[in-house]
């Protein structure tokens, strides 16, 4: 399974990469910004784990919108450390699309993320099986 982690905090990005990579069968790439879109064009990911707030100009919803324009099969997990109503509203709207499998509030346990990734990947249909 191929997973892309989009997280601007280097410590969290490394924690997720090392943690998910420790599970058999999971290959993890990481990026801190909008380069995620180009990476998703070059490599087909089963799941993209994205932080809700990457910068003032970029959030997970922008990444989701850009990637799903060319890959409708990839599934997303959105993470956030902000437990506010406006963030929750954005997340609920994102969940209305089939691409967002779940969201996690930071801090979370690695096992929670692993379960979310496995569930999201189970919903993903790899391109080579379509047709």
VOBA-605515 format. One record per atom (N, C-alpha, C): x, y, z; residue number from 1. Coordinates in Angstrom, 1 decimal. Example, Ala and Ser with C-alpha at 12.3 -4.5 7.8 and 13.67 -1.06 7.14 Angstrom:
<nodes>
      x      y      z   i
   13.2   -5.7    7.8   1
   12.3   -4.5    7.8   1
   13.2   -3.3    7.8   1
   12.8   -2.2    7.1   2
   13.7   -1.1    7.1   2
   12.9    0.0    7.9   2
</nodes>
This chain:
<nodes>
      x      y      z   i
    0.9   -1.2    0.0   1
    0.0    0.0    0.0   1
    0.9    1.2    0.0   1
    0.5    2.2   -0.8   2
    1.3    3.5   -0.9   2
    0.5    4.6   -0.2   2
    1.3    5.2    0.7   3
    0.7    6.3    1.5   3
    1.5    7.6    1.3   3
    0.9    8.7    1.1   4
    1.5   10.0    1.1   4
    1.1   10.8    2.3   4
    2.1   11.3    3.1   5
    1.8   12.1    4.3   5
    2.1   13.5    3.9   5
    1.1   14.4    4.1   6
    1.3   15.9    3.8   6
    1.2   16.6    5.2   6
    2.3   17.0    5.7   7
    2.3   17.6    7.1   7
    3.5   18.6    7.1   7
    3.2   19.8    7.6   8
    4.2   20.9    7.6   8
    5.1   20.8    8.8   8
    4.7   20.1    9.9   9
    5.5   20.0   11.1   9
    6.5   18.8   10.9   9
    7.8   19.1   10.9  10
    8.7   18.0   10.6  10
    8.7   16.9   11.6  10
    8.5   17.2   12.9  11
    8.4   16.2   13.9  11
    7.2   15.2   13.8  11
    6.1   15.8   13.5  12
    4.9   15.0   13.2  12
    5.0   14.2   12.0  12
    5.6   14.8   10.9  13
    5.8   14.1    9.6  13
    6.7   12.9    9.8  13
    7.8   13.1   10.6  14
    8.7   12.0   10.8  14
    8.1   10.9   11.7  14
    7.3   11.3   12.7  15
    6.6   10.3   13.6  15
    5.7    9.4   12.7  15
    4.9   10.1   11.9  16
    3.9    9.3   11.0  16
    4.7    8.4   10.0  16
    5.7    9.0    9.4  17
    6.4    8.2    8.4  17
    7.1    6.9    9.1  17
    7.8    7.1   10.2  18
    8.4    6.0   10.8  18
    7.3    5.0   11.4  18
    6.3    5.6   11.9  19
    5.3    4.7   12.5  19
    4.5    3.9   11.5  19
    4.1    4.5   10.4  20
    3.3    3.7    9.4  20
    4.3    2.8    8.6  20
    5.5    3.2    8.4  21
    6.5    2.3    7.7  21
    6.8    1.1    8.5  21
    6.6    1.1    9.8  22
    6.8   -0.1   10.6  22
    5.8   -1.2   10.4  22
    4.7   -0.9    9.8  23
    3.7   -1.9    9.5  23
    4.0   -2.6    8.2  23
    4.0   -3.9    8.1  24
    4.3   -4.6    6.9  24
    3.4   -4.2    5.7  24
    3.9   -4.0    4.6  25
    3.2   -3.7    3.4  25
    2.8   -2.2    3.2  25
    3.3   -1.3    4.0  26
    3.0    0.1    3.9  26
    4.3    0.8    3.5  26
    4.2    1.5    2.3  27
    5.3    2.3    1.9  27
    4.8    3.8    2.0  27
    5.7    4.6    2.7  28
    5.3    6.0    3.0  28
    6.2    7.0    2.3  28
    5.6    8.0    1.7  29
    6.3    9.2    1.2  29
    5.8   10.3    2.0  29
    6.6   11.4    2.1  30
    6.2   12.6    2.9  30
    6.5   13.8    2.1  30
    5.8   14.9    2.4  31
    6.0   16.2    1.9  31
    5.3   17.2    2.8  31
    5.8   18.4    2.7  32
    5.3   19.5    3.7  32
    4.4   20.4    3.1  32
    4.2   20.4    1.7  33
    3.4   21.5    1.1  33
    2.7   21.0   -0.2  33
    2.4   22.0   -1.0  34
    1.6   21.8   -2.3  34
    2.3   20.8   -3.2  34
    3.6   20.5   -3.0  35
    4.3   19.6   -3.8  35
    3.6   18.2   -3.8  35
    2.7   18.0   -2.8  36
    1.9   16.8   -2.7  36
    1.2   16.5   -4.0  36
    0.7   17.6   -4.6  37
   -0.1   17.4   -5.8  37
    0.7   16.8   -7.0  37
    1.9   17.3   -7.1  38
    2.8   16.8   -8.2  38
    3.3   15.4   -7.8  38
    3.5   15.1   -6.6  39
    3.9   13.8   -6.2  39
    2.7   12.8   -6.5  39
    1.5   13.2   -6.3  40
    0.3   12.3   -6.6  40
    0.1   12.2   -8.1  40
    0.6   13.1   -8.9  41
    0.5   12.9  -10.3  41
    1.6   11.9  -10.8  41
    2.7   11.8  -10.1  42
    3.8   11.0  -10.5  42
    3.7    9.5   -9.9  42
    3.0    9.4   -8.8  43
    2.9    8.2   -8.1  43
    1.5    8.0   -7.7  43
    0.9    6.8   -7.9  44
   -0.4    6.5   -7.5  44
   -0.4    6.1   -6.0  44
   -1.1    6.9   -5.2  45
   -1.2    6.5   -3.8  45
   -2.6    5.9   -3.5  45
   -2.6    5.0   -2.6  46
   -3.9    4.5   -2.1  46
   -4.5    5.4   -1.1  46
   -3.7    6.0   -0.3  47
   -4.2    6.9    0.8  47
   -3.3    8.1    0.9  47
   -3.9    9.3    1.1  48
   -3.1   10.5    1.4  48
   -3.6   11.0    2.7  48
   -2.6   11.1    3.7  49
   -2.9   11.6    5.0  49
   -2.5   13.1    5.0  49
   -3.4   14.0    5.2  50
   -3.0   15.4    5.1  50
   -3.5   16.2    6.3  50
   -2.6   17.1    6.7  51
   -2.9   18.0    7.8  51
   -3.9   19.1    7.3  51
   -4.9   19.4    8.1  52
   -5.9   20.4    7.6  52
   -5.3   21.7    7.3  52
   -4.4   22.2    8.2  53
   -3.8   23.5    8.0  53
   -2.3   23.4    7.8  53
   -1.9   23.6    6.5  54
   -0.5   23.5    6.2  54
    0.2   24.9    6.2  54
   -0.6   25.9    5.8  55
    0.0   27.3    5.8  55
   -1.2   28.2    5.7  55
   -1.0   29.5    5.7  56
   -2.1   30.4    5.5  56
   -2.7   30.3    4.1  56
   -2.0   29.9    3.1  57
   -2.5   29.8    1.8  57
   -2.9   28.4    1.4  57
   -2.6   27.4    2.2  58
   -2.9   26.0    1.8  58
   -3.5   25.2    2.9  58
   -4.5   24.4    2.6  59
   -5.0   23.4    3.5  59
   -5.3   22.1    2.9  59
   -5.7   21.1    3.6  60
   -6.0   19.8    3.1  60
   -7.1   19.8    2.0  60
   -8.1   20.7    2.2  61
   -9.2   20.7    1.2  61
   -8.7   21.1   -0.2  61
   -7.7   22.0   -0.2  62
   -7.1   22.4   -1.5  62
   -6.4   21.2   -2.1  62
   -5.7   20.5   -1.3  63
   -4.9   19.3   -1.8  63
   -5.9   18.3   -2.3  63
   -7.0   18.0   -1.6  64
   -8.0   17.1   -2.0  64
   -8.6   17.5   -3.3  64
   -9.0   18.7   -3.4  65
   -9.6   19.2   -4.7  65
   -8.6   19.1   -5.8  65
   -7.4   19.4   -5.7  66
   -6.4   19.4   -6.8  66
   -6.1   17.9   -7.2  66
   -6.0   17.0   -6.2  67
   -5.6   15.6   -6.5  67
   -6.8   14.9   -7.1  67
   -8.0   15.1   -6.6  68
   -9.2   14.4   -7.1  68
   -9.6   14.8   -8.5  68
   -9.0   16.0   -9.0  69
   -9.2   16.4  -10.3  69
   -8.6   15.4  -11.3  69
   -7.6   14.7  -10.9  70
   -7.0   13.7  -11.8  70
   -7.0   12.3  -11.2  70
   -7.3   12.1  -10.0  71
   -7.4   10.8   -9.3  71
   -8.6   10.7   -8.4  71
   -9.6   10.1   -8.9  72
  -10.9   10.0   -8.1  72
  -10.9    8.8   -7.2  72
   -9.9    7.9   -7.3  73
   -9.8    6.7   -6.5  73
   -9.1    6.8   -5.2  73
   -8.2    7.8   -5.1  74
   -7.4    7.9   -3.9  74
   -8.3    8.3   -2.7  74
   -8.0    7.8   -1.5  75
   -8.7    8.2   -0.3  75
   -7.9    9.0    0.6  75
   -8.5    9.9    1.3  76
   -7.8   10.9    2.2  76
   -8.2   10.7    3.6  76
   -7.2   10.9    4.5  77
   -7.4   11.1    5.9  77
   -7.0   12.5    6.3  77
   -7.8   13.2    6.9  78
   -7.5   14.6    7.3  78
   -7.2   14.7    8.8  78
   -6.1   15.3    9.1  79
   -5.7   15.5   10.5  79
   -5.8   16.9   10.9  79
   -6.2   17.2   12.1  80
   -6.2   18.6   12.6  80
   -5.9   18.6   14.1  80
   -5.3   19.6   14.6  81
   -5.1   19.9   16.0  81
   -6.0   20.9   16.5  81
   -6.8   21.4   15.6  82
   -7.8   22.5   16.0  82
   -9.2   21.9   16.2  82
   -9.6   22.0   17.4  83
  -11.0   21.5   17.7  83
  -11.9   22.7   17.8  83
  -12.2   23.3   16.6  84
  -13.1   24.5   16.6  84
  -14.2   24.1   15.7  84
  -15.3   24.9   15.8  85
  -16.5   24.6   15.0  85
  -16.3   24.9   13.5  85
  -15.5   25.9   13.2  86
  -15.3   26.2   11.7  86
  -14.5   25.0   11.1  86
  -13.5   24.5   11.8  87
  -12.7   23.3   11.3  87
  -13.6   22.1   11.2  87
  -14.4   21.9   12.2  88
  -15.4   20.7   12.2  88
  -16.3   20.8   11.0  88
  -16.8   22.0   10.7  89
  -17.7   22.3    9.6  89
  -17.0   21.9    8.3  89
  -15.8   22.4    8.1  90
  -15.0   22.1    6.9  90
  -14.8   20.5    6.7  90
  -14.5   19.9    7.9  91
  -14.3   18.5    7.8  91
  -15.6   17.7    7.4  91
  -16.7   18.1    8.0  92
  -18.0   17.5    7.7  92
  -18.3   17.7    6.2  92
  -18.0   18.9    5.7  93
  -18.2   19.1    4.2  93
  -17.3   18.2    3.4  93
  -16.1   18.1    3.8  94
  -15.1   17.2    3.1  94
  -15.6   15.7    3.1  94
  -16.2   15.3    4.3  95
  -16.6   13.9    4.4  95
  -17.8   13.6    3.5  95
  -18.5   14.6    3.0  96
  -19.6   14.4    2.1  96
  -19.2   13.8    0.8  96
  -17.9   14.1    0.4  97
  -17.3   13.5   -0.8  97
  -16.8   12.1   -0.4  97
  -16.8   11.3   -1.4  98
  -16.3    9.9   -1.1  98
  -14.8    9.8   -0.9  98
  -14.1   10.9   -1.3  99
  -12.6   10.8   -1.2  99
  -12.1   10.8    0.3  99
  -12.8   11.5    1.1 100
  -12.3   11.6    2.5 100
  -12.9   10.5    3.3 100
  -12.0    9.6    3.7 101
  -12.4    8.4    4.5 101
  -12.7    8.7    5.9 101
  -11.8    9.5    6.5 102
  -12.0    9.9    7.9 102
  -11.1   11.0    8.3 102
  -11.3   11.5    9.5 103
  -10.4   12.5   10.0 103
  -10.0   12.2   11.5 103
   -8.8   12.7   11.8 104
   -8.3   12.5   13.2 104
   -7.9   13.8   13.8 104
   -8.2   13.9   15.1 105
   -7.8   15.1   15.9 105
   -6.5   14.7   16.6 105
   -5.5   15.6   16.4 106
   -4.2   15.5   17.1 106
   -4.4   15.9   18.5 106
   -3.7   15.3   19.4 107
   -2.8   14.2   19.2 107
   -3.6   12.9   19.1 107
   -3.1   12.0   18.3 108
   -3.7   10.6   18.2 108
   -2.6    9.6   18.4 108
   -3.1    8.4   18.6 109
   -2.2    7.2   18.8 109
   -1.9    6.7   17.4 109
   -0.7    6.2   17.2 110
   -0.3    5.6   15.9 110
   -1.3    4.6   15.4 110
   -1.7    3.7   16.4 111
   -2.6    2.7   16.0 111
   -3.9    3.2   15.5 111
   -4.4    4.4   16.0 112
   -5.6    5.0   15.4 112
   -5.4    5.3   13.9 112
   -4.2    5.9   13.6 113
   -3.9    6.3   12.3 113
   -3.8    5.0   11.4 113
   -3.1    4.0   11.9 114
   -3.0    2.8   11.1 114
   -4.3    2.2   10.8 114
   -5.2    2.1   11.7 115
   -6.6    1.6   11.5 115
   -7.3    2.5   10.4 115
   -7.2    3.8   10.5 116
   -7.8    4.7    9.6 116
   -7.2    4.5    8.2 116
   -5.9    4.3    8.1 117
   -5.3    4.1    6.8 117
   -5.7    2.7    6.2 117
   -5.8    1.7    7.0 118
   -6.2    0.4    6.5 118
   -7.7    0.4    6.0 118
   -8.5    1.1    6.7 119
   -9.9    1.2    6.3 119
  -10.0    2.0    5.0 119
   -9.3    3.1    4.9 120
   -9.3    4.0    3.7 120
   -8.8    3.2    2.5 120
   -7.7    2.4    2.7 121
   -7.2    1.7    1.6 121
   -8.1    0.6    1.2 121
   -8.9    0.0    2.1 122
   -9.8   -1.1    1.7 122
  -10.9   -0.5    0.8 122
  -11.1    0.8    0.9 123
  -12.1    1.5    0.1 123
  -11.6    1.9   -1.3 123
  -10.2    1.9   -1.4 124
   -9.6    2.4   -2.6 124
   -9.6    1.3   -3.6 124
   -9.8    1.6   -4.9 125
   -9.7    0.7   -6.0 125
   -8.5    1.0   -6.8 125
   -7.4    0.2   -6.7 126
   -6.2    0.5   -7.5 126
   -6.5    0.5   -9.0 126
   -5.8    1.4   -9.7 127
   -6.0    1.6  -11.1 127
   -5.9    0.3  -11.9 127
   -5.0   -0.5  -11.6 128
   -4.8   -1.7  -12.3 128
   -5.9   -2.7  -12.2 128
   -6.8   -2.6  -11.3 129
   -8.0   -3.5  -11.2 129
   -9.2   -2.9  -11.9 129
   -9.1   -1.7  -12.4 130
  -10.3   -1.0  -13.0 130
  -10.2   -1.4  -14.5 130
  -11.4   -1.7  -15.0 131
  -11.4   -1.9  -16.5 131
  -12.1   -3.1  -16.8 131
</nodes>
